[in-house]
Each structure stands twice: as C-alpha cells, then as structure tokens.
Amino acid sequence: MALKTIIEPFKIKMVEPITMSTEAERKKFLKDAHLNTFLLDSDQVIIDMLTDSGTSAMSASQWAGIIDGDESYAGSRSWKRMEKVVKELTGMEYVLPTHQGRAAERIIYTHLGGKGKTFISNTHFDTTRANIEFSGADAIDIPIEEGKNPKQYHPFKGNMDIKQLEENILRLGAENVGAVILTITNNSGGGQPVSMENARQVGEVCKKHGVLYLQDMCRIAENAYFVHHREKAYADVDYKSIAQEMMSFADGAVMSAKKDALVNMGGFLSLRDEKIANECKNLLIITEGFTTYGGLSGRDMEAIAIGLDEVFDADYLHYRIRSTEYLGNKLHEMGIPLMLPIGGHAVYIDAKEMYPHIPVDQYPGQTLVSELYHVGGVRSVEIGSVMFGRYDDKGKLIPSPMELVRLAIPRRVYTQSHIEYVIEVFGEVQKRIKDTKGVKITYEPAFLRHFTAHFESL
C-alpha cells in the first residue's frame, strides 16, 4: 500500500530558534529597511524564503566531514576529495574551486567577455548578467515562448529557444558570442526545468558554429528529478546518471555549491579545455586563492564533496520536489496566481495578476514582498522589474517580461507546520489585495539594484 503523506526523510538533531514578532514591530522593521527585505536583519524574519542559496541544513555526515577538513594551503586531501567528486559528476578534467558561484562567473566571464561580446542564455540570473555586463559584454535571453506565460503548462518551461539560438549566432557572428549559457533549472524563469533533449540540441548548435557551451548547474539534481519523471526515455535512469549525461553535452559548467551541494558556502568552475582552464587559473590565484582551495577552507570542500553525493538520494529528491509542490498547490487552490507547473526549489507568484490595479512602474512584485513580510514575517524576493527592469534613453522603465515573487525554500530547514503558516499568511494578504498600493524607488545603484535599493509606499 502506497501512503500519500510526504514526510521529511531525516530526523532533526539540532534546532535554531526563530524570533517571533508582531505586525506592529514588522511594520517598523520594514520601514527602517526601506521596504527592501534584503536589508532586514535575519532575527527580524520568521520564515526566510529570500533564497535557497547557502541556507541549507547540513547533514550529520557533512558536519563530521567538517571536523576532518584538511586546511593545508596547497594540495589538501579535502581538495582532492572534492575534485574527484566534481570530475565524476561533470566529466570535465579541469576543476577550479571558488568561494561561491558568482566568483566562478566573474572568472569565466571576465576571460570570455569584454566589449563586443554577447552571451546567450535561456535566462541569465542576476549575478550572471551583472558579471557579463560588468565586463562590457551584452547578455540576451531566449527562453521558449511557453516560459514567458505563467499560466501555460509545459513540462520544460526552462528550455532555450533553439531556433532563436541559431538565428542569434548567425546574426552576431560566432566569433562575437562569448558563450551560450544554459541555466539548469531556469531560476529567473520560475525555477522551471530544462529537458535533456533541449540540453542536447543546444550542444549540437554550439558545436556546429564553434561556440563555447556552458551550463549553470547549481540545481542540476532537482532538474534531474524532472527529467526522470517527465521525459519517458529517462523513467528508468537514476538521477545522478541523468545529471552526468546532461553535462556531457557542455564545454564547461559553473556551480554555486550553495544550492544542490547542500552547503552554506562554496562553488566551482569545471572546464574541458586546458588552455581556457589555465588562463582562468591565473585569475583564480589573483582574486580567490591558490588553485587547490580557491577561497574555500578544507572543511568547506569536505562538505561539498559529501553534499554532492547526498543530493542525488532518491528519497531526498522526492521529498524536496513534492514538498515544494505542496506549497504551490495549496496556494493555487486558494486562487493565488502562480508560475505553473510548480518548479523545484521555489514557488513563484505572478504579482502582476495578483495586483492588476498596480502598474509595472509601481512594482507589484516588490509590493507583494513587502506585504508578505508585514503580515506574517515571511521574507521573499522580487523577480521582476526591480531585478530585471531597465530604463530607455528617456528614463522610462522597460519592464521585465514577468512580475514574479519567489518563495525559495531552504533545503532540509522547514517542517510542514512552517509551510502551513506561510499558506495562512497568504490568506491574510489575499484579503487586503484591493487596498494594497504600489511602491516607488527612492534610491538605486547602477548594478544589481534589488539588493540595496530603497522604496516608499505610494
């Protein structure tokens, strides 16, 4: 008999207290933070869904590995263990450790980028785009059409538009394309997975035109779950083998280990080409550290090696994806507009539909982020025109294609009752929709403005 209740496939051995707050207290906290939840202190937050990056609870095995970490400057056994695991997973000979994913991005995109270069992706994430544009290069997104419509169902809305990929390479000239980047899963596109067939086709186009093909693999295990359950050819293939096959098409991979390696800090860059690897190693030594630690402690590397094994456990992945679906399905039943189907690491709310009376230049996504915190102390993040909007020559906002709010679920951190609380908070926010007003930006930096921008209610 198959039981329907999905339980956490682990026991809790250690707890961290949550500071409970009142709505009045949160109103003041939010005002002091200029309506930007990034600027809140962590002890002012009840349920933290700002990000799934670096917020995982590590296992007993990982903590044991931390004790065993070898802190030698060069050639530590912890590095050798991490290198072996990463090589086995990616199939790539050259591995460069970094302190987190954006450090790996900065190294590879500084090397490949610069003025006159263009990078093509299904959807660049914020730090990816910022590192590319900071180098002087351009970044363009070409998700499939279904990926731009939150309501429309497609099993792999994270896919890249293959026709547009070829057209863009021909238009730009292959020599002017810094790289093609497939983000797996597509975080900015609603946490949607990429199919094996799409990953293969991207590789075929890149090989045909002699363009470098990189994969952002920070959620590769979660993507493997969707491939296993949605692509018939992979129904009998285990998750790790699926991940390995997907990466076999690429020339390189960037990973923020703070996601699917189940750690709080770390990342790496993997490459097949020795020349590119050697040039990137020079940048690594200058900015991160020696090539066998790259800004990481030995204990961090031990935890990454163990986490990259644990993340492919079938029971863990089943719990991870189904528990995310539980939150999404409950909100959908309430009438909360979502990006469908539910993604792997987060639930994405369609704020533009939730607040149809708030125009995009009054940032409905940031409005919902503020409301969720004010009502229930739930911290989330806007993935819309605050994060990705731009201005034209006259200073008018060019909005993002979608106005989403992401509820990113930390791995192995919250229990069923925490999720039920989040659902209840949405119920209260829903009651206030008609009376909710938008926000305006009062301060913003040139890059990555969502991290430090200030807002005021209208």
C-alpha positions as CSV (number, residue, x, y, z in Angstrom):
1,M,0.0,0.0,0.0
2,A,1.4,3.4,-1.0
3,L,0.9,6.1,1.6
4,K,0.2,9.6,0.4
5,T,1.8,11.7,3.2
6,I,5.2,13.1,2.2
7,I,7.4,13.2,5.3
8,E,10.9,14.6,5.8
9,P,13.4,11.8,5.1
10,F,15.5,12.8,8.1
11,K,15.5,13.3,11.8
12,I,16.2,16.7,13.4
13,K,19.3,16.6,15.6
14,M,19.8,20.4,16.2
15,V,17.5,23.4,16.3
16,E,17.8,27.1,15.8
17,P,15.4,29.5,17.5
18,I,13.0,31.8,15.5
19,T,12.4,35.2,16.9
20,M,8.6,35.8,16.8
21,S,7.5,39.4,16.1
22,T,4.2,41.3,16.0
23,E,2.8,43.0,12.9
24,A,3.4,46.4,14.5
25,E,7.1,45.5,15.0
26,R,7.4,44.3,11.5
27,K,5.9,47.5,10.1
28,K,8.7,49.4,11.8
29,F,11.4,46.9,10.8
30,L,10.2,47.2,7.2
31,K,10.2,51.0,7.2
32,D,13.7,51.0,8.6
33,A,14.8,48.6,5.8
34,H,13.2,51.0,3.2
35,L,10.8,48.3,2.2
36,N,13.7,46.1,1.0
37,T,13.7,42.7,2.6
38,F,17.4,42.2,1.8
39,L,18.1,45.0,4.3
40,L,16.3,43.2,7.2
41,D,18.2,41.5,10.0
42,S,17.8,37.8,10.0
43,D,16.3,37.8,13.5
44,Q,13.5,40.1,12.3
45,V,12.4,37.3,9.9
46,I,10.0,34.4,10.9
47,I,10.1,32.3,7.8
48,D,13.0,33.1,5.5
49,M,12.3,32.3,1.8
50,L,14.6,35.0,0.4
51,T,16.8,32.4,-1.2
52,D,17.7,28.7,-1.2
53,S,21.4,29.7,-1.7
54,G,23.6,28.8,1.3
55,T,20.6,28.3,3.5
56,S,20.5,24.5,3.6
57,A,20.8,22.5,6.8
58,M,23.8,20.2,6.5
59,S,23.7,16.6,7.4
60,A,25.5,14.8,10.3
61,S,27.9,13.3,7.7
62,Q,28.7,16.8,6.4
63,W,29.4,18.1,9.9
64,A,31.6,15.1,10.6
65,G,33.5,15.9,7.3
66,I,34.0,19.4,8.5
67,I,35.9,18.1,11.5
68,D,38.1,16.1,9.2
69,G,38.8,19.0,6.9
70,D,42.4,19.4,5.8
71,E,43.4,23.1,5.9
72,S,46.7,22.8,4.0
73,Y,47.3,25.7,1.7
74,A,48.2,23.5,-1.3
75,G,47.1,20.0,-2.3
76,S,44.9,19.2,0.7
77,R,43.2,15.8,0.9
78,S,39.9,17.7,1.2
79,W,40.5,19.4,-2.2
80,K,41.4,16.0,-3.7
81,R,38.1,14.6,-2.5
82,M,36.1,17.5,-3.8
83,E,37.9,17.4,-7.1
84,K,37.3,13.7,-7.6
85,V,33.5,14.1,-6.9
86,V,33.2,17.1,-9.2
87,K,35.1,15.3,-12.0
88,E,32.9,12.2,-11.7
89,L,29.8,14.4,-11.8
90,T,30.7,16.7,-14.7
91,G,33.0,14.5,-16.7
92,M,35.3,17.6,-17.0
93,E,39.1,17.3,-16.4
94,Y,39.8,20.8,-15.0
95,V,38.1,21.9,-11.8
96,L,38.6,25.4,-10.2
97,P,37.3,25.8,-6.7
98,T,35.8,29.2,-5.8
99,H,34.2,30.6,-2.7
100,Q,30.8,30.8,-4.4
101,G,29.1,30.6,-7.8
102,R,29.4,34.3,-8.7
103,A,33.1,34.1,-8.2
104,A,33.3,31.4,-10.8
105,E,31.1,33.5,-13.0
106,R,33.3,36.5,-12.6
107,I,36.4,34.5,-13.6
108,I,35.0,32.8,-16.7
109,Y,33.0,35.8,-17.9
110,T,36.0,38.2,-17.4
111,H,38.0,35.8,-19.5
112,L,35.4,35.3,-22.2
113,G,33.7,38.7,-22.1
114,G,34.5,42.3,-22.9
115,K,33.2,44.9,-25.3
116,G,31.8,43.4,-28.5
117,K,31.0,40.0,-27.0
118,T,27.4,38.7,-26.4
119,F,26.3,35.9,-24.2
120,I,23.1,34.0,-24.9
121,S,21.0,32.1,-22.3
122,N,17.6,30.7,-21.6
123,T,17.6,33.3,-18.9
124,H,20.6,34.9,-17.2
125,F,20.3,35.1,-13.5
126,D,21.0,38.5,-11.8
127,T,24.6,37.9,-10.9
128,T,25.4,36.2,-14.2
129,R,24.1,39.1,-16.1
130,A,25.9,41.6,-13.9
131,N,29.2,39.8,-14.3
132,I,28.8,39.7,-18.0
133,E,27.7,43.3,-18.3
134,F,30.4,44.5,-15.9
135,S,33.0,43.0,-18.4
136,G,31.5,45.3,-21.1
137,A,29.7,42.4,-22.9
138,D,26.0,42.1,-23.6
139,A,23.6,39.4,-22.3
140,I,20.4,38.3,-24.1
141,D,17.7,35.8,-23.0
142,I,15.9,33.4,-25.3
143,P,13.5,31.2,-23.3
144,I,10.8,29.3,-25.2
145,E,7.5,31.2,-25.6
146,E,5.7,29.0,-23.1
147,G,8.3,30.0,-20.5
148,K,7.1,33.6,-20.6
149,N,3.5,32.7,-19.8
150,P,2.9,31.8,-16.1
151,K,-0.4,30.1,-16.7
152,Q,0.5,28.0,-19.7
153,Y,1.6,24.4,-18.9
154,H,4.7,23.0,-20.4
155,P,6.8,20.2,-18.8
156,F,10.1,22.0,-19.5
157,K,9.4,25.8,-19.5
158,G,13.1,26.3,-18.7
159,N,14.1,25.3,-22.2
160,M,16.1,27.6,-24.6
161,D,14.5,28.5,-27.9
162,I,16.7,26.6,-30.4
163,K,15.5,28.5,-33.4
164,Q,16.3,31.8,-31.8
165,L,19.7,30.5,-30.7
166,E,20.8,29.7,-34.2
167,E,19.4,33.0,-35.5
168,N,21.3,35.0,-32.9
169,I,24.6,33.2,-33.5
170,L,24.2,33.8,-37.3
171,R,23.2,37.5,-36.7
172,L,26.0,38.2,-34.2
173,G,28.7,36.0,-35.8
174,A,30.0,33.0,-33.9
175,E,33.3,34.8,-33.1
176,N,31.3,37.5,-31.2
177,V,29.4,35.1,-29.0
178,G,31.3,34.8,-25.7
179,A,29.4,31.7,-24.7
180,V,25.9,30.1,-24.7
181,I,24.7,29.5,-21.1
182,L,22.0,27.1,-20.2
183,T,20.7,27.7,-16.7
184,I,19.5,24.4,-15.1
185,T,16.9,24.8,-13.7
186,N,15.9,28.2,-15.0
187,N,15.8,30.2,-11.8
188,S,14.7,33.6,-13.3
189,G,12.2,31.8,-15.4
190,G,10.3,30.5,-12.5
191,G,12.5,27.6,-11.4
192,Q,11.5,25.7,-14.4
193,P,13.4,22.6,-15.6
194,V,15.3,22.1,-18.8
195,S,14.8,18.8,-20.8
196,M,17.6,16.5,-21.8
197,E,16.6,16.9,-25.4
198,N,16.9,20.7,-25.2
199,A,20.3,20.5,-23.5
200,R,21.4,18.1,-26.3
201,Q,20.1,20.4,-29.0
202,V,21.9,23.5,-27.5
203,G,25.1,21.5,-27.6
204,E,24.6,20.5,-31.2
205,V,24.0,24.1,-32.3
206,C,27.1,25.3,-30.4
207,K,29.3,22.6,-31.8
208,K,28.0,23.3,-35.4
209,H,29.0,27.0,-35.0
210,G,32.1,26.5,-32.8
211,V,30.6,28.4,-29.9
212,L,31.5,27.6,-26.2
213,Y,28.6,26.0,-24.3
214,L,28.4,26.4,-20.6
215,Q,25.9,25.1,-18.1
216,D,24.9,26.8,-14.8
217,M,24.4,23.5,-12.9
218,C,23.6,24.8,-9.4
219,R,20.3,23.0,-9.3
220,I,21.3,20.0,-11.5
221,A,19.9,17.4,-9.1
222,E,16.5,19.0,-8.9
223,N,16.5,19.3,-12.7
224,A,17.4,15.6,-13.0
225,Y,14.3,14.7,-11.0
226,F,12.0,16.4,-13.5
227,V,13.8,14.8,-16.4
228,H,13.3,11.4,-14.8
229,H,9.6,12.0,-14.2
230,R,8.7,13.9,-17.4
231,E,10.9,12.5,-20.2
232,K,9.8,9.0,-20.9
233,A,13.3,7.9,-22.1
234,Y,14.7,8.6,-18.6
235,A,12.0,6.9,-16.5
236,D,14.4,4.1,-15.6
237,V,17.6,6.2,-15.3
238,D,18.8,7.2,-11.9
239,Y,19.1,10.9,-11.1
240,K,22.9,11.1,-11.0
241,S,23.3,9.4,-14.4
242,I,20.8,11.9,-15.8
243,A,22.8,14.8,-14.4
244,Q,26.0,13.3,-15.8
245,E,24.5,12.9,-19.3
246,M,23.2,16.4,-19.3
247,M,26.6,17.8,-18.5
248,S,28.3,15.6,-21.1
249,F,27.0,18.0,-23.8
250,A,28.7,21.1,-22.4
251,D,32.2,22.5,-22.6
252,G,32.1,23.9,-19.1
253,A,30.0,24.3,-16.0
254,V,29.6,26.9,-13.3
255,M,28.1,25.8,-9.9
256,S,27.1,27.6,-6.8
257,A,27.5,24.7,-4.4
258,K,25.3,26.7,-2.0
259,K,22.3,25.1,-3.8
260,D,22.4,21.4,-4.8
261,A,25.6,20.7,-3.0
262,L,23.7,21.3,0.3
263,V,26.4,23.6,1.8
264,N,26.5,27.1,3.2
265,M,29.4,28.3,1.1
266,G,31.3,27.2,-2.0
267,G,31.3,26.8,-5.7
268,F,33.5,25.8,-8.7
269,L,34.2,26.2,-12.4
270,S,34.7,23.0,-14.5
271,L,36.1,23.0,-18.0
272,R,37.2,20.6,-20.7
273,D,39.6,22.9,-22.5
274,E,43.1,23.1,-20.9
275,K,44.0,26.5,-22.4
276,I,40.9,28.2,-21.0
277,A,41.4,26.4,-17.7
278,N,45.0,27.6,-17.4
279,E,44.0,31.2,-18.2
280,C,41.2,31.1,-15.6
281,K,43.5,29.6,-13.0
282,N,45.6,32.8,-13.3
283,L,42.5,34.9,-12.4
284,L,41.7,32.4,-9.7
285,I,45.1,32.8,-8.0
286,I,45.0,36.6,-8.3
287,T,41.5,37.0,-6.8
288,E,40.4,33.9,-5.0
289,G,43.3,31.9,-3.8
290,F,45.6,29.0,-4.9
291,T,44.2,26.5,-7.3
292,T,43.6,23.8,-4.7
293,Y,41.4,25.9,-2.4
294,G,40.2,28.9,-4.4
295,G,38.9,30.9,-1.4
296,L,37.4,27.8,0.4
297,S,38.5,26.2,3.6
298,G,39.3,22.5,3.6
299,R,36.2,21.9,5.7
300,D,34.0,23.6,3.1
301,M,35.4,21.3,0.4
302,E,34.7,18.2,2.5
303,A,31.1,19.3,3.0
304,I,30.7,20.0,-0.8
305,A,32.1,16.5,-1.6
306,I,29.6,14.8,0.7
307,G,26.7,17.1,-0.3
308,L,27.1,16.4,-4.0
309,D,26.6,12.7,-3.1
310,E,23.7,13.2,-0.7
311,V,21.7,15.4,-3.1
312,F,21.1,12.6,-5.5
313,D,19.4,10.4,-2.9
314,A,16.0,9.3,-4.3
315,D,14.2,9.8,-1.0
316,Y,15.6,13.3,-0.5
317,L,14.8,14.5,-4.1
318,H,11.2,13.0,-3.8
319,Y,10.7,14.9,-0.5
320,R,12.3,18.1,-1.9
321,I,10.2,18.4,-5.0
322,R,6.9,17.1,-3.6
323,S,7.2,19.5,-0.5
324,T,7.7,22.4,-2.9
325,E,4.7,21.3,-4.9
326,Y,2.6,21.1,-1.7
327,L,3.1,24.8,-1.0
328,G,2.4,25.7,-4.6
329,N,-0.7,23.5,-5.0
330,K,-2.2,24.9,-1.8
331,L,-1.7,28.5,-2.9
332,H,-3.1,27.6,-6.3
333,E,-6.2,26.2,-4.7
334,M,-6.7,29.5,-2.8
335,G,-6.7,31.4,-6.1
336,I,-3.2,32.8,-5.8
337,P,-1.8,33.2,-9.4
338,L,1.4,31.2,-9.9
339,M,4.0,30.2,-12.4
340,L,2.8,26.7,-13.4
341,P,3.8,24.0,-13.2
342,I,5.5,24.3,-9.8
343,G,9.3,24.4,-10.0
344,G,11.9,22.6,-8.0
345,H,13.4,25.0,-5.4
346,A,10.7,27.6,-5.2
347,V,7.1,28.7,-5.7
348,Y,6.8,31.8,-8.0
349,I,3.8,34.2,-7.5
350,D,2.5,36.1,-10.6
351,A,2.3,39.5,-8.8
352,K,1.1,41.3,-11.9
353,E,-2.0,39.2,-12.0
354,M,-2.4,39.2,-8.2
355,Y,-2.4,43.1,-8.2
356,P,-3.9,44.0,-11.6
357,H,-4.6,47.6,-10.3
358,I,-0.8,48.2,-9.7
359,P,1.1,49.2,-12.9
360,V,4.5,47.7,-13.6
361,D,6.3,51.0,-12.8
362,Q,4.8,50.8,-9.3
363,Y,6.4,47.3,-8.9
364,P,3.7,44.9,-8.0
365,G,6.3,42.2,-7.1
366,Q,8.1,44.4,-4.6
367,T,4.7,45.4,-3.2
368,L,3.8,41.7,-2.6
369,V,7.3,41.1,-1.0
370,S,6.5,43.9,1.5
371,E,3.0,42.6,2.2
372,L,4.2,39.1,3.0
373,Y,6.7,40.4,5.4
374,H,4.4,42.9,7.0
375,V,1.6,40.5,7.5
376,G,3.5,37.4,8.6
377,G,7.2,37.9,8.7
378,V,7.8,35.9,5.6
379,R,10.8,37.1,3.6
380,S,10.7,36.6,-0.2
381,V,12.3,38.2,-3.2
382,E,11.0,40.0,-6.3
383,I,12.0,38.6,-9.7
384,G,10.5,41.2,-11.9
385,S,11.1,44.8,-13.0
386,V,13.0,45.7,-9.9
387,M,15.5,42.9,-10.6
388,F,15.5,43.0,-14.4
389,G,13.8,46.2,-15.5
390,R,15.8,48.7,-17.4
391,Y,15.4,52.4,-18.5
392,D,15.3,53.7,-22.0
393,D,17.2,56.8,-23.2
394,K,14.4,59.0,-21.7
395,G,14.4,57.3,-18.3
396,K,11.2,55.3,-18.9
397,L,11.0,51.9,-17.4
398,I,11.4,48.9,-19.8
399,P,9.7,46.3,-17.6
400,S,10.6,42.7,-17.1
401,P,8.6,40.2,-19.2
402,M,7.1,38.8,-15.9
403,E,6.5,40.3,-12.4
404,L,7.2,37.3,-10.2
405,V,7.8,36.9,-6.4
406,R,9.9,33.9,-5.5
407,L,9.4,31.9,-2.3
408,A,12.7,30.0,-2.3
409,I,12.6,27.0,0.1
410,P,15.8,26.3,2.0
411,R,16.8,22.6,1.8
412,R,16.1,20.5,4.9
413,V,15.2,23.5,7.1
414,Y,11.5,24.0,7.5
415,T,8.8,21.5,8.5
416,Q,5.2,21.0,7.4
417,S,3.9,23.5,10.1
418,H,6.2,26.2,8.8
419,I,4.7,25.8,5.3
420,E,1.2,25.8,6.7
421,Y,2.0,29.1,8.3
422,V,3.1,30.6,5.0
423,I,-0.2,29.4,3.4
424,E,-2.1,31.2,6.2
425,V,-0.1,34.4,5.7
426,F,-1.1,34.4,2.0
427,G,-4.7,34.1,3.1
428,E,-4.4,37.3,5.1
429,V,-2.5,39.1,2.3
430,Q,-5.2,38.0,-0.2
431,K,-7.9,39.8,1.9
432,R,-6.0,43.1,1.6
433,I,-5.4,43.0,-2.2
434,K,-7.9,45.8,-3.2
435,D,-6.5,48.1,-0.6
436,T,-2.8,47.5,-1.4
437,K,-0.9,50.2,-3.2
438,G,2.3,50.1,-5.1
439,V,5.8,51.4,-4.3
440,K,8.4,53.7,-5.9
441,I,12.1,53.5,-5.9
442,T,13.9,56.3,-4.0
443,Y,17.5,55.0,-4.3
444,E,19.1,52.5,-6.6
445,P,22.7,51.6,-7.5
446,A,23.9,51.0,-11.1
447,F,24.2,47.2,-10.8
448,L,22.1,44.6,-9.0
449,R,19.8,47.3,-7.7
450,H,17.4,44.9,-6.0
451,F,20.0,44.1,-3.3
452,T,20.3,47.6,-1.9
453,A,17.5,49.8,-3.5
454,H,15.2,51.8,-1.2
455,F,11.5,52.0,-1.7
456,E,8.5,54.0,-0.4
457,S,4.8,53.1,-0.5
458,L,2.6,55.2,-2.8
